[in-house]
Amino acid sequence: MTSLASLPIVSPDRDLAVPPRAPGPLPWPFLGWSMPVWWLAWGFGWWRASLHQLDHLAALERTFARVAPAAALIAVLARLGGVLCETAFYAALWRTRGARLPFWRYAAHVMLGSFLDLQALELVAGRAAAAPLSRWRVALVGPAALPHATVLSHPVLATGFATLGLVSLTRLAWMAWAQATATGRPLARTAALVAALWLVTHLALALLVSLAQGRSVLR
């Protein structure tokens, strides 16, 4: 006969304790079947934006106007390569830390965040109109919404931190949330990682522009 003393004692707290939740898969930002449509919309949007940015070159050179659509397409392909390289970098980085970042799902989130950059370009294009709203444009877009003379007089600011506004901060927060959801890591940690990478890359860009113009950042 088994004595009561030999029976295992199970704590009620142990039975009721909820096991820690493992990080769930990063959801697609849209329905899976609609992703090709969103990628096409993204490509068309950036093609239009690139074509608009090349308009001033086409006005100066007639021969360039003929190749402007192809040049805009090359710009879109380069931006697509940037999205894929960014995704690959974060996926490899999190893999070294024992976490998995699904490549194509995160790339879709990067693509969605890039739509915010398109909206920022629309705000920059309208900076000449509605002067009372110019401060709001600067807050949303960053120094890029300032008058051309101001931007051109500070080339380092124009190249490195022209888009430092609420729109860019929202996109960075979106990227940090996606990484935190996919990896199960704290949002503060992923936000610090995304912000640090953005700061390093933009500082490097500003340094390259400064050196190309024969200036020294140490002066």
Rosetta blueprint (number, residue, H / E / L):
1 M L
2 T L
3 S L
4 L H
5 A H
6 S H
7 L L
8 P L
9 I L
10 V L
11 S L
12 P H
13 D H
14 R H
15 D H
16 L H
17 A L
18 V L
19 P L
20 P L
21 R L
22 A L
23 P L
24 G L
25 P L
26 L L
27 P L
28 W L
29 P L
30 F L
31 L L
32 G H
33 W H
34 S H
35 M H
36 P H
37 V H
38 W H
39 W H
40 L H
41 A H
42 W H
43 G H
44 F H
45 G H
46 W H
47 W H
48 R H
49 A H
50 S H
51 L H
52 H H
53 Q H
54 L L
55 D H
56 H H
57 L H
58 A H
59 A H
60 L H
61 E L
62 R H
63 T H
64 F H
65 A H
66 R H
67 V H
68 A H
69 P H
70 A H
71 A H
72 A H
73 L H
74 I H
75 A H
76 V H
77 L H
78 A H
79 R H
80 L H
81 G H
82 G H
83 V H
84 L H
85 C H
86 E H
87 T H
88 A H
89 F H
90 Y H
91 A H
92 A H
93 L H
94 W H
95 R H
96 T H
97 R L
98 G L
99 A L
100 R L
101 L L
102 P L
103 F H
104 W H
105 R H
106 Y H
107 A H
108 A H
109 H H
110 V H
111 M H
112 L H
113 G H
114 S H
115 F H
116 L H
117 D H
118 L H
119 Q H
120 A H
121 L H
122 E H
123 L H
124 V H
125 A H
126 G L
127 R L
128 A L
129 A L
130 A L
131 A H
132 P H
133 L H
134 S H
135 R H
136 W H
137 R H
138 V H
139 A H
140 L H
141 V H
142 G L
143 P H
144 A H
145 A H
146 L L
147 P L
148 H H
149 A H
150 T H
151 V H
152 L H
153 S L
154 H L
155 P H
156 V H
157 L H
158 A H
159 T H
160 G H
161 F L
162 A L
163 T L
164 L L
165 G L
166 L H
167 V H
168 S H
169 L H
170 T H
171 R H
172 L H
173 A H
174 W H
175 M H
176 A H
177 W H
178 A H
179 Q H
180 A H
181 T H
182 A H
183 T H
184 G L
185 R L
186 P L
187 L H
188 A H
189 R H
190 T H
191 A H
192 A H
193 L H
194 V H
195 A H
196 A H
197 L H
198 W H
199 L H
200 V H
201 T H
202 H H
203 L H
204 A H
205 L H
206 A H
207 L H
208 L H
209 V H
210 S H
211 L H
212 A H
213 Q L
214 G L
215 R L
216 S L
217 V L
218 L L
219 R L
